Structure formats: C-alpha cells, structure tokens
Amino acid sequence: MNDQIKDLQQKLLNASKKVLLAPKIVLSIPKNVLEMGIDVLEVSMDMLEHPGKVTEIPKHLFNLPSRVLEKLIKAYLIVNADLHQPSFANQKKILFDLIRKAKKTSFGEEYHFETIKTIKDFQKQIPIFHYKDFEPWILRMVKGELDVSYPGKIDRFATSSGTTGGTAKYIPITKENLKTSHFRGGIESLSLYIKNNPKSKFFQGKGLVIGGGFIKNPFTGEDNVGFISAILQKESPWIGQTFKTPGPDISYMEDREEKVKKTIALAETQNVTSISGQPSWMSNFLYRVLEATGKKNILEVWPNLEFFFWGGMAIHLYKKQLEALIPSKTMKYYQIYNASEGYFASQDTNDTDDMLLFTDHGVFYEFIPLQEYGKENPTVLTLDQVEVDKEYVILITNTSGLRRYILGDTIKFTTLNPWRIKITGRTKYYIDVVGECVTSDYSDRALVAACNKTQVHATDYMVAPIMYEGGEVRGAYEWIIECDQVPENQQEFATILDKELCDVNSYYYDERYDTKVLGEPTVHLVPKGTFYLWLKSKNKLGGQHKIPKLANDRKNIDEVLKIIG
C-alpha cells in the first residue's frame, strides 16, 4: 500500500512541477491563484497519505473554480476507495486500542482491563450486554459523570426508541466515534459511489437529508440529546454542510409538518442530486413534493437526481413505488448501514444487494449464531471465524464506550475477506409461535412475491400471532398490510401470501402443512395512511420512527386494529 501511495504522490508532484515550472503559464497566473495551487498540492499530498482527511480541506480552497474543486475531491475519494483494505488485523488493533484507552475508566477497573491480553481474555471477562443491561452505565454518562466506560465526559447522546414501541434509549456519541466511524463511514460510502460512477454530478448540486432535532438532557438541562441525524449535521465538517440541504435552521425545527413544508419550498428551487433516508419515509416525502409542486414525477422537480443512499429498513416493498416516482434508468440505490452506534457498512457496487463491512472504523465486531441467541453461554465468533450464508447477531465494542453490546440486528455474510453482509432482521422483531422463527427477511420476501403476482402495491405491514387454546392448531399469523388500493378479493391475496411464506421459510411450511399446528393466516388489507394515524396517535411521526413489522405479542397490532375498526 505504501508503494501505491508513493507512486501516486510522485505522479501528482511531477504533474504539478510541469505546471509550476512552465514560465509562460506561471507569469500569466495571478499570485493568489499560484498560492492556492501550492495549497492544493500540500493538501493533496496530505490526503494521499490520509485519504480520510478529505473532510479537512481548508475552506479557502472553495474559491477554486468549481470544476477544479470537483475534480480534486473526486480524485481523492477514488483514492480513498482504492486504498480501503479490510482485514482482521484492523479489528485486533481497534480492540486493544480501546482496552488501553479505557483501563482507568470505572468500567475498565470493574472488569480488570489491565489483565486483558488476548481476545479470549476479553470475551471471558466482559459479559454480553443488551441495552437494558448496559443502561445503568449509560445513565451515569447522561448525568454527566466522567470516565464511565470511555475517558472523560461524553457530551452528546443519540436518542431513539428504535422501532416504534419502546421507551427512549440514549446512545453515547463521542468526538472519536464521529470521526472514526460516522464521518469516515460517510466518506467511505461516497468514495465507493464516486469510484463506481466517476461522471457523477453530485458535487454540482445538493444532497437532501432531513434530520431530526435536539431536546434537553433530562438530567443536566444541556441541549446535548437528539436524533443521530441532528448530531451528525451539527458536528459535521463544513465541507459536508456545503453539499447538503436543508440547513440547520430548517433541520432542527420541532414541528415536523412545518419542517417538511419548508424543506419542499427550499429544495424545489435547488439542484438536488441525491437523497438520503429510510425508504418508507422518503417515499412519503417524495409524494408530498409532487403534491406541493404539481409535477408528475420527481425528475420534473430535480432533473439531475442520481442516487438514493438508503438504510434503516428493507427497500423491497418501496422499490417499485420509488421507481415510479423517479422514472430514471440511471438512478442508483445504495444501501448503507448507519446506526446511532456507528457507521458499519455500505454497498460497494452499483447493482448488488449486499454491503461491504468496514473493519477499520473504530468498531470491534463479534457474532453470535442466530440459533444460539438467547442461550446462557452462546458461541461468540470474531470476524475471522464467521461463515457465509449463516445468520448472526452482531455485538459491537466501539469508541463511544459501548462494550460487547448487542446491536439488535441479524445479518448474514455473502463474502469473506472482504466481508460483505446482508441485514436479515432484528433480534427483537421476529415471530416464533411454534419454532418456525420467521424474521422480517422472510416476511418481506413473501409479501413482495405476493404483490408481484396480484398487482397489489403494499407500502408497509405488521404481523403478530393469534394464539388458540385447545385443539391441534395452536396459533396463526395475523397481518395488517397497507396498500395504495385495497383489492376486492382479499382472501385470494391471503392464500397467495401464505404460500409464498411457505416457499421462503421451510420451517413455516412444516408447521403449516406437516405438523399443522399453525393455522390459516388472517390478512387485513388497509388503505394507505393507516399506519400514519397509528404513529400520530403515539406522537411518533418522523423519519426515524419505523413500523415494527413483526412481534411475538399483540400490543401494536391490537392498537392498529382499533383504528381501522
């Protein structure tokens, strides 16, 4: 890698000398432009050694002609992508750096970090934590205590109820976490996109991201609690702010409806080249844009829109809807894995549906085989021990003080070294009535297949069990599916949906037709806007609130059933 950097440095230096030593050209160049050229050279050399420093470009360089600046940024994003080298050695270095830094924290002293010499020591001495298990440590941080599980004071916290239905969680965010994970991950995603699409016009316009706001810390009164999107906007380098819309004055607005209206009014006058967010929320937002502008499709509003960075949920249900809204054969859809706890992975080619796992971004990963999740002493694997096509629960240890923390997502690997992953569901959100273990990956695939066969356009859904007492049939599934137009023959759709779920999950098929302990599903097809009314009743409107698709209890689905009568 060092040889590659040196070669690139030499090429840049030689090219620069040719310009700077050409007398006729130099004499015709104003002094301030020459000085700026030298600054560009110095910054360029620095970024070749440290590609992540693209965020630290001096602000005065934006006085360069836009096409020159665009080429400069693109060149180094591509270098950054080329130099990305996933390795397990990165993982070991991250872990022992974190252990060394946290030795004198309360957590480090309680779990004897000074005696940890190997990964096995770490796994033996530190228990596995769900959020509720780790919450006492986090609340000490939120209350302002120093040196809890990370050195010093943590002065910002991402808050989220996760998928709608839980109480608020506080996720600690440090400057190191922002720099090594969130911002570096964002640069990595953009680097991969630019490398695959070098003719991109992204830097000629704005990227639309609608963030959340801040609330006061309930313990200290500080304004340091907010959605991760608000924290990222507030703390991001100025270069990130330059290419983003809307600005903080709109993004931090508390009134969500007013924020959407002002965002639309501003963005329809701008050259928006990219959008980012959750597929469900972004789809609804784009419909609002068309309503406000009277246009037929989004390309009439933003003709240069070229990519959508999406995450937070599967896109399958929304893909046809988005393609109708954005009728462009060149539109790119890039999945990213960016949670409050860190920026973990990104799609690295134009046409795949998996993501490249970032191994050198301040996060140490561990993995529990899904079938062992919940056991008292499950097998726990490191990145060099995982296998392709097996489902795992992710544990992370990061630069914000989280230690062996269960992230809540289930994933499977599609390739090894480089490690690529697919998100298959959530540990909390699955249905397991009689051992069938249906995750959202299975329910998504079944619903998409059923919709394709019936021309029903579903926009979201919720599933929960119906439990029976006595008799051979012990339970069944109840679905609420929101769609653009409710079909007349709902029973036909239910039958097809049930068959598709049998096709994608053999355990479900066994319990339906071999043991016959699962009965025929109940399916409600409801008009679009039903889940919006439910979210509104819970004061959960906003882009970071998601419909909990699957549950082993009936709390949420019974609330929605009351709304639809």
QUIKAZI-V175443 format. One record per residue. N is the residue number from 1. SS is DSSP state (H for helix, E for strand, - for the rest). PHI is phi in radians with two decimals (* if undefined). Layout:
N;SS;PHI / N;SS;PHI
This chain:
1;-;* / 2;H;-1.04 / 3;H;-1.11 / 4;H;-1.13 / 5;H;-1.11 / 6;H;-1.07 / 7;H;-1.10 / 8;H;-1.14 / 9;H;-1.04 / 10;H;-1.12 / 11;H;-1.08 / 12;H;-1.14 / 13;H;-1.11 / 14;H;-1.09 / 15;H;-1.13 / 16;H;-1.16 / 17;H;-1.09 / 18;H;-1.05 / 19;H;-1.32 / 20;H;-1.21 / 21;-;-1.72 / 22;-;-1.52 / 23;H;-0.97 / 24;H;-1.06 / 25;H;-1.23 / 26;H;-1.07 / 27;H;-1.12 / 28;H;-1.58 / 29;-;-1.66 / 30;-;-0.99 / 31;H;-1.00 / 32;H;-1.14 / 33;H;-1.26 / 34;H;-1.08 / 35;H;-1.07 / 36;H;-1.18 / 37;H;-1.07 / 38;H;-1.15 / 39;H;-1.04 / 40;H;-1.04 / 41;H;-1.06 / 42;H;-1.10 / 43;H;-1.11 / 44;H;-1.09 / 45;H;-1.09 / 46;H;-1.13 / 47;H;-1.26 / 48;H;-1.14 / 49;H;-1.41 / 50;-;-2.34 / 51;H;-0.96 / 52;H;-1.10 / 53;H;-1.33 / 54;H;-0.99 / 55;H;-1.27 / 56;H;-1.80 / 57;-;-1.00 / 58;-;-0.98 / 59;H;-1.09 / 60;H;-1.18 / 61;H;-1.22 / 62;H;-1.26 / 63;H;-1.39 / 64;-;-1.09 / 65;-;-0.93 / 66;H;-1.00 / 67;H;-1.18 / 68;H;-1.20 / 69;H;-1.10 / 70;H;-1.05 / 71;H;-1.13 / 72;H;-1.08 / 73;H;-1.13 / 74;H;-1.03 / 75;H;-1.02 / 76;H;-1.47 / 77;H;-1.14 / 78;H;-1.17 / 79;H;-1.05 / 80;H;-1.02 / 81;H;-1.13 / 82;H;-1.15 / 83;H;-1.54 / 84;-;-1.19 / 85;-;-2.23 / 86;-;-1.08 / 87;-;-2.80 / 88;H;-1.29 / 89;H;-1.04 / 90;H;-1.01 / 91;H;-1.08 / 92;H;-1.10 / 93;H;-1.10 / 94;H;-1.03 / 95;H;-1.04 / 96;H;-1.31 / 97;H;-1.16 / 98;H;-1.14 / 99;H;-1.10 / 100;H;-1.08 / 101;H;-1.16 / 102;-;-1.75 / 103;-;-1.01 / 104;-;-1.70 / 105;-;-1.38 / 106;H;-1.05 / 107;H;-1.15 / 108;H;-1.09 / 109;H;-1.28 / 110;H;-1.13 / 111;-;-1.82 / 112;-;0.97 / 113;H;-1.02 / 114;H;-1.15 / 115;H;-1.70 / 116;-;-1.42 / 117;-;-2.03 / 118;-;-2.37 / 119;H;-1.10 / 120;H;-1.12 / 121;H;-1.03 / 122;H;-1.02 / 123;H;-1.20 / 124;H;-1.33 / 125;H;-1.54 / 126;-;-1.85 / 127;-;-1.26 / 128;-;-1.49 / 129;E;-2.05 / 130;-;-1.44 / 131;H;-0.98 / 132;H;-1.06 / 133;H;-1.22 / 134;H;-1.56 / 135;H;-0.98 / 136;H;-1.01 / 137;H;-1.16 / 138;H;-1.14 / 139;H;-1.10 / 140;H;-1.12 / 141;H;-1.17 / 142;H;-1.05 / 143;-;-1.37 / 144;-;1.74 / 145;-;-1.17 / 146;-;-1.55 / 147;-;0.92 / 148;-;-1.40 / 149;-;-2.24 / 150;-;-2.43 / 151;-;-1.04 / 152;-;1.46 / 153;-;-1.72 / 154;-;-1.67 / 155;-;-1.97 / 156;-;-2.63 / 157;E;-2.44 / 158;E;-1.46 / 159;E;-2.01 / 160;E;-2.88 / 161;-;-1.55 / 162;-;1.13 / 163;-;-1.23 / 164;-;-0.85 / 165;-;2.36 / 166;-;-1.82 / 167;-;-1.44 / 168;-;-1.10 / 169;E;-2.00 / 170;E;-2.01 / 171;E;-1.89 / 172;E;-1.14 / 173;-;-2.25 / 174;-;-1.87 / 175;H;-1.09 / 176;H;-1.13 / 177;H;-1.12 / 178;H;-1.07 / 179;H;-1.27 / 180;H;-1.47 / 181;H;-2.03 / 182;H;-1.11 / 183;H;-1.25 / 184;H;-1.15 / 185;H;-1.11 / 186;H;-1.10 / 187;H;-1.10 / 188;H;-1.09 / 189;H;-1.07 / 190;H;-1.15 / 191;H;-1.05 / 192;H;-1.11 / 193;H;-1.13 / 194;H;-1.14 / 195;H;-1.04 / 196;H;-1.40 / 197;-;-2.39 / 198;-;-1.10 / 199;-;-1.58 / 200;-;-0.93 / 201;-;-1.86 / 202;H;-0.92 / 203;H;-1.35 / 204;H;-1.61 / 205;-;-2.50 / 206;E;-2.15 / 207;E;-1.77 / 208;E;-1.54 / 209;E;-2.37 / 210;-;-1.78 / 211;-;-1.63 / 212;-;-1.64 / 213;-;-2.14 / 214;E;-1.96 / 215;E;-2.30 / 216;-;-1.33 / 217;-;-1.10 / 218;-;-1.14 / 219;-;-1.79 / 220;-;-1.93 / 221;-;1.41 / 222;-;-1.29 / 223;-;-1.56 / 224;-;-2.17 / 225;E;-2.13 / 226;E;-3.01 / 227;-;-1.09 / 228;H;-1.02 / 229;H;-1.09 / 230;H;-1.21 / 231;H;-1.11 / 232;H;-1.11 / 233;H;-1.17 / 234;H;-1.16 / 235;H;-1.69 / 236;-;-1.19 / 237;-;-1.04 / 238;H;-1.02 / 239;H;-1.14 / 240;H;-1.18 / 241;H;-1.16 / 242;H;-1.06 / 243;-;-1.77 / 244;E;-2.02 / 245;E;-2.47 / 246;-;-1.40 / 247;-;-1.46 / 248;H;-1.03 / 249;H;-1.03 / 250;H;-1.66 / 251;H;-1.02 / 252;-;-1.54 / 253;-;-1.09 / 254;-;-1.37 / 255;-;-1.31 / 256;H;-1.10 / 257;H;-1.12 / 258;H;-1.14 / 259;H;-1.08 / 260;H;-1.11 / 261;H;-1.08 / 262;H;-1.21 / 263;H;-1.10 / 264;H;-1.10 / 265;H;-1.06 / 266;H;-1.31 / 267;H;-1.19 / 268;-;-1.21 / 269;-;-1.69 / 270;-;-1.95 / 271;-;-1.60 / 272;E;-1.45 / 273;E;-1.87 / 274;E;-2.63 / 275;E;-2.32 / 276;E;-2.45 / 277;E;2.68 / 278;-;-1.40 / 279;H;-0.98 / 280;H;-1.14 / 281;H;-1.19 / 282;H;-1.13 / 283;H;-1.04 / 284;H;-1.11 / 285;H;-1.10 / 286;H;-1.14 / 287;H;-1.08 / 288;H;-1.12 / 289;H;-1.07 / 290;H;-1.15 / 291;H;-1.07 / 292;H;-1.28 / 293;H;-1.69 / 294;-;1.31 / 295;-;-1.45 / 296;-;-1.47 / 297;-;-2.62 / 298;H;-1.20 / 299;H;-1.19 / 300;H;-1.29 / 301;-;-1.60 / 302;-;-2.22 / 303;-;-1.12 / 304;-;-1.77 / 305;-;-1.11 / 306;-;-2.21 / 307;E;-2.67 / 308;E;-2.21 / 309;E;-1.51 / 310;E;-2.18 / 311;-;-3.03 / 312;-;1.60 / 313;-;-2.93 / 314;-;-1.20 / 315;-;-1.67 / 316;H;-0.87 / 317;H;-1.16 / 318;H;-1.82 / 319;H;-1.10 / 320;H;-1.11 / 321;H;-1.10 / 322;H;-1.15 / 323;H;-1.16 / 324;H;-1.28 / 325;H;-1.22 / 326;-;-2.10 / 327;-;-1.34 / 328;-;-2.26 / 329;-;-1.27 / 330;-;-1.76 / 331;-;-1.10 / 332;E;-1.88 / 333;E;-2.07 / 334;E;-1.95 / 335;E;-1.43 / 336;E;-2.22 / 337;E;-2.06 / 338;E;-2.15 / 339;E;-1.92 / 340;-;-1.03 / 341;-;-1.34 / 342;E;2.84 / 343;E;-1.87 / 344;E;-1.77 / 345;E;-2.84 / 346;E;-2.68 / 347;-;-1.02 / 348;-;-2.07 / 349;-;-2.42 / 350;-;-1.22 / 351;-;-2.08 / 352;-;-1.61 / 353;-;-2.06 / 354;-;-2.03 / 355;E;-2.31 / 356;E;-1.38 / 357;E;-1.38 / 358;-;-1.49 / 359;-;-1.77 / 360;-;-2.26 / 361;-;-2.18 / 362;-;1.36 / 363;E;-2.24 / 364;E;-1.76 / 365;E;-1.80 / 366;E;-2.36 / 367;E;-2.46 / 368;E;-1.83 / 369;E;-0.95 / 370;H;-0.97 / 371;H;-1.20 / 372;H;-1.79 / 373;-;-1.12 / 374;-;1.74 / 375;-;-1.26 / 376;-;-1.14 / 377;-;-2.29 / 378;-;-1.25 / 379;-;-1.17 / 380;E;-2.17 / 381;E;-1.94 / 382;-;-1.72 / 383;H;-1.06 / 384;H;-1.38 / 385;H;-1.99 / 386;-;-1.33 / 387;-;-2.19 / 388;E;-1.25 / 389;-;1.14 / 390;-;-2.00 / 391;E;-1.49 / 392;E;-2.34 / 393;E;-1.69 / 394;E;-1.60 / 395;E;-2.01 / 396;E;-2.26 / 397;E;-2.17 / 398;E;-2.31 / 399;-;-1.49 / 400;-;-2.01 / 401;-;1.73 / 402;-;-1.31 / 403;-;-2.26 / 404;-;0.83 / 405;E;-1.66 / 406;E;-1.30 / 407;E;-1.20 / 408;E;1.83 / 409;E;-1.78 / 410;E;-1.91 / 411;E;-2.40 / 412;E;-2.38 / 413;E;-1.56 / 414;E;-1.81 / 415;E;-2.51 / 416;-;-2.12 / 417;-;0.81 / 418;-;-1.36 / 419;-;-1.53 / 420;E;-2.07 / 421;E;-2.31 / 422;E;-2.18 / 423;E;-1.44 / 424;E;-1.87 / 425;E;2.87 / 426;E;-2.10 / 427;-;-1.13 / 428;-;-1.46 / 429;-;-2.01 / 430;E;-2.72 / 431;E;-2.11 / 432;-;-2.51 / 433;-;-1.32 / 434;-;-2.36 / 435;-;1.83 / 436;-;-1.39 / 437;-;0.83 / 438;E;-1.62 / 439;E;-1.69 / 440;H;-1.12 / 441;H;-1.05 / 442;H;-1.22 / 443;H;-1.16 / 444;H;-1.04 / 445;H;-1.11 / 446;H;-1.14 / 447;H;-1.18 / 448;H;-1.05 / 449;H;-1.11 / 450;H;-1.14 / 451;H;-1.12 / 452;H;-1.09 / 453;H;-1.46 / 454;H;-2.07 / 455;-;1.12 / 456;-;-1.45 / 457;-;-1.90 / 458;E;-1.43 / 459;E;-2.01 / 460;E;-2.98 / 461;E;-2.80 / 462;E;-2.56 / 463;E;-2.34 / 464;E;-2.58 / 465;E;-1.45 / 466;E;-1.85 / 467;E;-1.83 / 468;-;-1.92 / 469;-;-1.90 / 470;-;1.36 / 471;-;1.42 / 472;-;-1.32 / 473;-;-1.41 / 474;-;-1.69 / 475;E;-3.06 / 476;E;-2.75 / 477;E;-1.73 / 478;E;-2.09 / 479;E;-1.91 / 480;E;-2.06 / 481;E;-2.12 / 482;E;-1.52 / 483;E;-2.53 / 484;-;-1.09 / 485;-;-2.35 / 486;-;-1.37 / 487;-;-1.27 / 488;-;-1.22 / 489;-;-1.67 / 490;H;-1.28 / 491;H;-1.17 / 492;H;-1.07 / 493;H;-1.10 / 494;H;-1.07 / 495;H;-1.13 / 496;H;-1.16 / 497;H;-1.06 / 498;H;-1.08 / 499;H;-1.12 / 500;H;-1.14 / 501;H;-1.18 / 502;H;-1.09 / 503;H;-1.20 / 504;H;-1.61 / 505;-;-2.31 / 506;H;-1.14 / 507;H;-1.18 / 508;H;-1.10 / 509;H;-1.02 / 510;H;-1.04 / 511;H;-1.31 / 512;H;-1.41 / 513;H;-2.10 / 514;H;-1.67 / 515;-;-1.35 / 516;-;1.03 / 517;-;-1.54 / 518;E;-1.77 / 519;-;-1.59 / 520;-;-1.15 / 521;-;-1.27 / 522;E;-1.77 / 523;E;-2.19 / 524;E;-1.91 / 525;E;-1.70 / 526;E;-2.12 / 527;E;-1.25 / 528;-;-1.04 / 529;-;1.87 / 530;H;-1.11 / 531;H;-1.21 / 532;H;-1.08 / 533;H;-1.10 / 534;H;-1.16 / 535;H;-1.07 / 536;H;-1.11 / 537;H;-1.12 / 538;-;-1.79 / 539;-;0.97 / 540;-;-2.12 / 541;-;-1.28 / 542;-;2.35 / 543;-;-1.15 / 544;-;-1.64 / 545;-;-1.72 / 546;-;-2.02 / 547;-;-1.30 / 548;-;-1.27 / 549;-;-1.15 / 550;E;-2.19 / 551;E;-2.69 / 552;-;-1.62 / 553;-;-2.18 / 554;-;-1.91 / 555;H;-0.97 / 556;H;-1.21 / 557;H;-1.16 / 558;H;-1.18 / 559;H;-1.15 / 560;H;-1.22 / 561;H;-1.05 / 562;H;-1.15 / 563;H;-1.19 / 564;H;-1.47 / 565;-;1.31
